[in-house]
Amino acid sequence: VLREKFSLEAYVLHTRNRSVVCIGGYDSLDDPKLLQNQRQLAQMKFGGAAAAIMQLWPQPLPMEVPRP
């Protein structure tokens, strides 16, 4: 839904207990695209079946990906 309807770069992180959708890739905490995506995600509302399965964090946060 995030890719098709909102044109967001979305990935799914699967863990043993849950799956987490991750959005985008950013160069720094000051990346303008990060700030834009945070605002966009904070304003999203879903209805119907999507609302039942999608729970967005109230304030989307960046997560550092470890590099080898």
N, C-alpha and C positions, 0 to 999 in steps of 0.2 A: 504494500500500500504506500509506504513512504517513498519508494523509488518511482512507482507509476503515477501516483496522484500528486505528489509534492516535489518530484524531481530531486530527491535527496540521495546522497551516496550512503547507502545503508548496508551494514554487515550484521551477521548474527553470531554472537559468542555463546556457544553451548557449554554449560557446566554440568556437573552431576545432578544438581538440584533444580536448575532453571536455565532458561535461555534469555540472553540480554541482547537487545538490538543496539548497535553502535552506529553512530552517524558521522560520516566525514573523516577527514584526515587533515590535521592542521600543523603548521610550522612552529607555533608558539601560543602562549596563553593570550597574546595580544593580536592574534590573527583576526583580521576583520571578518573573515568567513565564519570563524567560530562564534563570534559575537552575533552575527546575523542569524546563524542557525539556532543559537540559544534562544533568541527572541522569537523566531519562527516556531520552534518546538513548544515554547511556553504558552503560545497562543492557540495551539491546535486543540480542537474538540472533535471527538468521534462519536458517532451515533450507531445504533443498531448493534449488529454482531461484533463489529470492530471495537466498540466501547467495552464490551464484555471481556475481550481478551487482551486489549492493549491498555497498559497503565504507564503513563509517562511520568517521569520524575518532575516535580514542580519546578526545579531549577536544574536543567541539564548541566552536567559537569564533565570537563575533559578528563580523560584517563591516559596516562603515559603508557606507551607500549614499549616494553623492554627490547633493547637491541642487543644482538650477540656481540 
